[in-house]
Amino acid sequence: MRERLSFHIKRDSALHRLNPLTKLLLVLALILSAFLTPFYWTPHILAILVIPILSVIGRVGREYLSTAFRLILPAATFLFLMQAFFHPIGKEIIFAFYFLDMTLESLMFAFGNAMRIVVMVSAFTIFLLTTHPSELMSDLSRRGLPGQFAYVIISTLQILPQVQAKAQTIISAQRSRGLETEGGFFKRAGALIPLIGPLVFGSLVEVEERAIAIEARGFTSKHVKTSLHEIPDTPTDIFLRWFLTTLIAASIGLKLWLS
Amino acid sequence: MKISINDLRFTYPAGVEALRGISLEINPGEQVAIVGQNGAGKTTLVRHFNGLLRPSSGSVWVGDWDTSKYSVAKLASRVGYVFQNPDEQLFSRDVLTEVAFGPKNLGYKKNKVDELVGCALALTELNDKTETNPYDLSPTWRKMVALASIIAMDTPIVIFDEPTTGQDAVNIARIANVIAEIKKEGKTVITITHDIDFCAENFERVIALSNGEVLLDGEAHDVLGREEILAKTYVDPPQLTRLGKALGLKETVINQEEFLNALK
């Protein structure tokens, strides 16, 4: 059983050390330039060159590759095939298969779109691999993100593994009372009933307890809160953020100017 | 029914070696308390008795069954297991249905189920609460419902995981009474506990575990008197035992009666 639900891999790299906001801006810059660029090859260069280099800088190359092959490429391939065959542009059919036909234009269009998706998902993957969710949230709440919002994100990531563990205990308790959990569909569906009651009830009680516990520590207090965990924000971060903001502004500006 | 454990080893998938070669025999009708620090392997050990965990190596036999060859649901007819937190098992609308769930699963006939449920409810003093929703009861009574729901299964072996944690004195006495009654029926009772007074007053045999190994195993008297060895697994002997030692009593005393007798 996975202990937690975050992708984060604890390592020391230049990417790990960057401030979470800088990385978030980097993701945004990558996505916007892939989607808004007037040049056909931009998303391809980003996906094939920039993203892999970033994953190496972040020392998560292997983890990124495994995610790419298991998740990103299959999804992008599916999207590519759908659009290549069904997007109604172009006249000259270069490939036909029963009622499906592909034109050079639809092929190019589909390839470009698939690459944009690859860039988008990859950028987020690298971001999640190198950023701990609680680090991101404490940095953002320090910058003024409402605490409630951070709580929703963080608690979701933490509660799910807990619910999983709880479900496991409940199943063990009911099996110890002779509940047969193996067998046909109806048997297994019936075995769910003694599980759901304690699970839902227990989880509700836990939510309430959690709310009381964080309130007891001044969650809704209006005072400025200090943090035990300092998240570094270096001059490099500030420089990079200026650079990335300029890049984002440039791609939006270029798009507006050309349209 | 006898439990035989032969060189039992168990390693969790995460790599923690929780049991490092345990060999034990627990005879029919014995009252055994298992003590030891957190993480000593107490729960891991007893979860092997009803098949919730399977040995990494070695074997556990319950009567003539090798537990690795039977499902938990099958083993439930021989080993009843009361979990620590009643809220993780109660799901029925009322106490009566809850208590009948186990015996029905075991396939007893209708009138046998009624009889067993009746006995279990009487033993746990729940007779006047049969129609109540378990979640409307106080935590102490929910604990009794959990006890009743296992006792009604009429298994020759009953395991209690921390039965006295968070219970008041009255309910601890009730639990002690339940244990004494099922002992009279000749059943084996195995209890995991941190409550060393409860252990001294109700159990004949005490097994102290430490780091997945048996540190001490023997009569409650012998085990609870070994202060230095018990300290290794962060167990303090009962207060009366320590007081008796400080007073220079010749024998080890573990409960009030023995203490008073030794003073006379």
Interface residues (C-beta under 8 A of the other chain):
Chain A: M1 K166 T169 I170 S172 A173 Q174 R175 S176 R177 G178 L179 E180 T181 E182 I193 P194 L195 I196 G197 P198 F201 G202 V205
Chain B: P13 R47 N50 L52 S71 V72 A73 A76 S77 V79 G80 Y81 F83 N85 D87 E88 Q89 L90 F91 S92 F101 G102 N105 L106 Y135 S149 I150 M153
